[in-house]
Amino acid sequence: MIVDNRDSASGIGAAQIVAKASPDGNTILIYGTALWTVAVMVDNLPYDPIKDYAPITLVTRKTFSGLAWKRGGLRRANS
């Protein structure tokens, strides 16, 4: 296994590389929901998030937390 960690704006560069790779099963992309959400924020993406990819497995489940600065006075979301 070779990991090629690419740094790019919202992962667009890495997603483009995988979209253009040979569909032989040797190249996979591990990406979050930004793969689909960036499509509504960026015009002329170099890939189609629906046509160019197929989900193959669930890698993780994310838990989202809301955090605030401790000295800011907020103790709970409803306070």
Contact map, one row per residue, 1 for C-alpha under 8 A:
1110000000000000000000000000000000000000000000000000000000000000000000000000000
1111000000000000000000000000000000000000000000000000000000000000000000000000000
1111100000000000000000000000000000000000000000000000000000000000000000000000000
0111110000000000000000000000000000000000000000000000000000000000000000000000000
0011111000000000000000000000000000000000000000000000000000000000000000000000000
0001111100101100000000000000000000000000000000000000000000000000000000000000000
0000111110101100000000000000000000000000000000000000000000000000000000000000000
0000011111111100000000000000000000000000000000000000000000000000000000000000000
0000001111111000000000000000000000000000000000000000000000000000000000000000000
0000000111110000000000000000000001000100000000000000000000000000000000000000000
0000011111111110000000000000000000100000000000000000000000000000000000000000000
0000000111111111000000000000000000100000000011000000000000000000000000000000000
0000011110111111100000000000000000000000000000000000000000000000000000000000000
0000011100111111110000000000100000000000000000000000000000000000000000000000000
0000000000111111111000000000100000100000000000100000000000000000000000000000000
0000000000011111111100000000000000000000000001100000000000000000000000000000000
0000000000001111111110000000000000000000000000000000000000000000000000000000000
0000000000000111111110000011100000000000000000000000000000000000000000000000000
0000000000000011111110000000000000000000000000100001100000000000000000000000000
0000000000000001111111000000000000000000000000000000000000000000000000000000000
0000000000000000111111100010000000000000000000000000000000000000000000000000000
0000000000000000000111111010000000000000000000000000000000000000000000000000000
0000000000000000000011111110000000000000000000000000000000000000000000000000000
0000000000000000000001111110000000000000000000000000000000000000000000000000000
0000000000000000000001111111000000000000000000000000000000000000000000000000000
0000000000000000000000111111000000000000000000000000000000000000000000000000000
0000000000000000010011111111100000000000000000000000000000000000000000000000000
0000000000000000010000001111110000000000000000000000000000000000000000000000000
0000000000000110010000000011111000000000000000000000000000000000000000000000000
0000000000000000000000000001111100000000000000000000000000000000000000000000000
0000000000000000000000000000111111100000000000000000000000000000000000000000000
0000000000000000000000000000011111100000000000000000000000000000000000000000000
0000000000000000000000000000001111111000000000000000000000000000000000000000000
0000000001000000000000000000001111111100000000000000000000000000000000000000000
0000000000110010000000000000001111111110000000001000000000000000000000000000000
0000000000000000000000000000000011111111000000001100000000000000000000000000000
0000000000000000000000000000000011111111100000000000000000000000000000000000000
0000000001000000000000000000000001111111110000000000000000000000000000000000000
0000000000000000000000000000000000111111111010001000000000000000000000000000000
0000000000000000000000000000000000011111111000000000000000000000000000000000000
0000000000000000000000000000000000001111111000000000000000000000000000000000000
0000000000000000000000000000000000000111111110000000000000000000000000000000000
0000000000000000000000000000000000000011111110000000000000000000000000000000000
0000000000000000000000000000000000000000011111000000000000000000000000000000000
0000000000010000000000000000000000000010011111110000000000000000000000000000000
0000000000010001000000000000000000000000000111110000000000000000000000000000000
0000000000000011001000000000000000000000000011111001000000000000000000000000000
0000000000000000000000000000000000000000000011111111100000000000000000000000000
0000000000000000000000000000000000110010000000111111100000000000000000000000000
0000000000000000000000000000000000010000000000011111110000000000000000000000000
0000000000000000000000000000000000000000000000011111110000000000000000000000000
0000000000000000001000000000000000000000000000111111110000000000000000000000000
0000000000000000001000000000000000000000000000011111111000000000000000000000000
0000000000000000000000000000000000000000000000000111111100000000000000000000000
0000000000000000000000000000000000000000000000000000111110000000000000000000000
0000000000000000000000000000000000000000000000000000011111000000000000000000000
0000000000000000000000000000000000000000000000000000001111100000000000000000000
0000000000000000000000000000000000000000000000000000000111111000000000000000000
0000000000000000000000000000000000000000000000000000000011111000000000000000000
0000000000000000000000000000000000000000000000000000000001111100000000000000000
0000000000000000000000000000000000000000000000000000000001111110000000000000000
0000000000000000000000000000000000000000000000000000000000011111000000000000000
0000000000000000000000000000000000000000000000000000000000001111100000000000000
0000000000000000000000000000000000000000000000000000000000000111110000000000000
0000000000000000000000000000000000000000000000000000000000000011111000000000000
0000000000000000000000000000000000000000000000000000000000000001111100000000000
0000000000000000000000000000000000000000000000000000000000000000111110000000000
0000000000000000000000000000000000000000000000000000000000000000011111010100000
0000000000000000000000000000000000000000000000000000000000000000001111110100000
0000000000000000000000000000000000000000000000000000000000000000000111111100000
0000000000000000000000000000000000000000000000000000000000000000000011111100000
0000000000000000000000000000000000000000000000000000000000000000000111111100000
0000000000000000000000000000000000000000000000000000000000000000000001111110000
0000000000000000000000000000000000000000000000000000000000000000000111111111101
0000000000000000000000000000000000000000000000000000000000000000000000001111101
0000000000000000000000000000000000000000000000000000000000000000000000000111111
0000000000000000000000000000000000000000000000000000000000000000000000000111111
0000000000000000000000000000000000000000000000000000000000000000000000000001111
0000000000000000000000000000000000000000000000000000000000000000000000000111111
